[in-house]
Amino acid sequence: MDAEEAVPSGTAVADRRLLRARRTRKALATAAVELILERGLAATTVEAIAERADVTRRTFSRYFTGKEDAALGFVRDDGERINAALRARPAGEPPLLAYRRAVRAWLADPHTPAAHLRPQMRRIIGLLDREPTLFAAYERIRVDAQDESTRIIAQRLGTGDLRDLRPAVVVEAAAGVLTAGLRAWARGPDHQDGAGTDLADLVERAYDALSWEVASAASHHATEEPRTTDE
């Protein structure tokens, strides 16, 4: 065996470390979901999650800030994937349409299915209405993802002016539609758990509703008399 074959390259070692890290993170997130649904959020401890994932408490802390963050780890992953799809959209697409199509690509990705396709994710999302600390963790994840989306849209619009409200308005509207569809999906019957087409349909209908409202408002606005400086 040649020396080059016997000694892994730096890139190969780094790739293996990254793969192990991803597996550990996934194992912790899966354990958190399982334990919370088995025992309830209050009765689930970080130590129990680490034990089920077969790692130490210290290892848990490298990946997540708490049990709520771990249970919603798949949600954070989805936010990152949506933003990656948003960056890849053609530069000439209107921002709102670009976000919608990024979400569509995320939902339709056959290689890395969206988190809602994982077992029990409907029940975890459904707990947001009943568990304040879980909802707070979800909100932190949502804000982080939307802040990154806003930066991406600002780049697409060629603006760095913090007073320019367009990027934030686009993201708040588009992400809000996605959240509305996801929450409606989570309130559905348990036997539909993992029904990706159901969520995709809900999201598409939600975006259609938003598009209709925007078009209706624009048409109505066009018929109004121009505002004066005294108003």
QUIBEL-V433778 format. One record per backbone hydrogen bond with DSSP energy under -0.5 kcal/mol. NH is the residue of the N-H (numbers start at 1). CO is the residue of the C=O. If there is no record, write none. Layout:
NH|CO  NH|CO
This chain:
6|2  7|3  8|6  13|9  14|10  15|11  16|12  17|13  18|14  19|15  20|16  21|17  22|18  23|19  24|20  25|21  26|22  27|23  28|24  29|25  30|26  31|27  32|28  33|29  34|30  35|31  36|32  37|33  38|34  39|35  40|35  40|36  44|40  44|41  49|45  50|46  51|47  52|48  53|49  54|51  55|50  60|56  61|57  62|58  62|59  63|59  63|60  64|60  70|66  71|67  72|68  73|70  76|72  77|73  78|74  79|75  80|76  81|77  82|78  83|79  84|80  85|81  86|82  87|83  88|84  89|86  93|90  98|94  99|95  100|96  101|97  102|98  103|99  104|100  105|101  106|102  107|103  108|104  109|105  109|106  117|114  118|115  121|118  124|120  125|121  126|122  127|123  127|124  128|125  129|126  130|127  131|127  132|130  135|131  136|132  137|133  138|134  139|135  140|136  141|137  142|138  143|139  144|140  145|141  146|142  147|143  148|144  149|145  150|146  151|147  152|148  153|149  154|150  155|151  156|152  157|153  158|154  158|155  159|154  162|160  164|161  165|163  169|165  170|166  171|167  172|168  173|169  174|170  175|171  176|172  177|173  178|174  179|175  180|176  181|177  182|178  183|179  184|180  185|181  186|182  187|183  188|185  192|189  193|190  195|192  196|194  198|195  199|195  200|196  201|197  202|198  203|199  204|200  205|201  206|202  207|203  208|204  209|205  210|206  211|207  212|208  213|209  214|210  215|211  216|212  217|213  218|214  219|215  220|216  221|217  222|218  223|219  223|220  224|220  224|221  231|228
